[in-house]
């Protein structure tokens, strides 16, 4: 007669049950991840609309302001008017009369002390950001910053000749923007030899995501083979790294 205990199969380990507090914490943080981006987006949209309304609505003639004859306030009126005014100014600047007026305005501002520096700098920034000629970042790259053997994500702004920054003529270099994280609008502009810059197989959008997320969000996919082939450059002898900060 066989022993009843010996005939029983060994029991599988019972999985540990998650405590109520642990589940509550996980659900809470999951809810934050879902709700926070929605709330921030709604808040930023309302702030943006309210900003234009507070500045533009007082300039709208009484008869054309819907807030004066409707029983409720119409949000976004100032934003719509601002868009129409900006578009009209852009259309005016595209013809001969507009270019003449803008040229006259530029000459007046250029002769005004202090104001001309602010105007010229802001104009160059917006012309670069909104130019239709594609003058945006060219590549995502790695540079040894802030010291050797420490690599930092950066963005290639343009290719330059060394003579443009006071170095020898014919020296092939990159103007590189090293941004801070999580705010990519602050950073440094450095100049480095092409051989000291490693071009990454990433789009500019993926590079910005990597910076803004503090390295938490990695790129989903690589660039296409055709784009990667265009970015490939013949290897050059490695020269001594030169990084010059302009700020």
C-alpha angles and dihedrals in degrees: 000000000000123000112255093217093053092052093058116098118235111270119245115242114269111239113245112254117236112242121241093246091052092051091044090053093048093049091046095054091043088055091051091052090052100040103037097067090047093050093045091049093049092046093049091048093050091047092050093050093044091050093058092041092055092051103036105033095068088056095054113101113254095247093051098047108095091202089071097061104024122083090231138043117260109219118213098031091117091048092052091048091047091052091050092048093048091048091049091051090049091051090048092051091053095065133065096259092050093048090051092052092046091049090052090049092049091052092050093049093044089060094051114093119235092000092069092059093052093044095047094047095047091045092053091049094052093042088054095046097045102030113132091217094080098250094163131116111311104200144002111238147168123241131180097253138189088002141347118301092017109104124204132190110246141161128240110231099182146328115259141180118244090238090067091068099035100271129116119304116257095028105138110221143159129231101224129192114212106196130200124237138275088002107055094186091079123065147089137293112222134176119223138170114261090242090058094054120079111206111217126218091240136110118243089247092056090046091054091048089053092052097043093047091050090241096308097109111060123194115278097215142003126250119273119272092250093054092045090052091052091053095049112109130189112261115258129197109275112251130197109288115253119186116174119186118215095195 
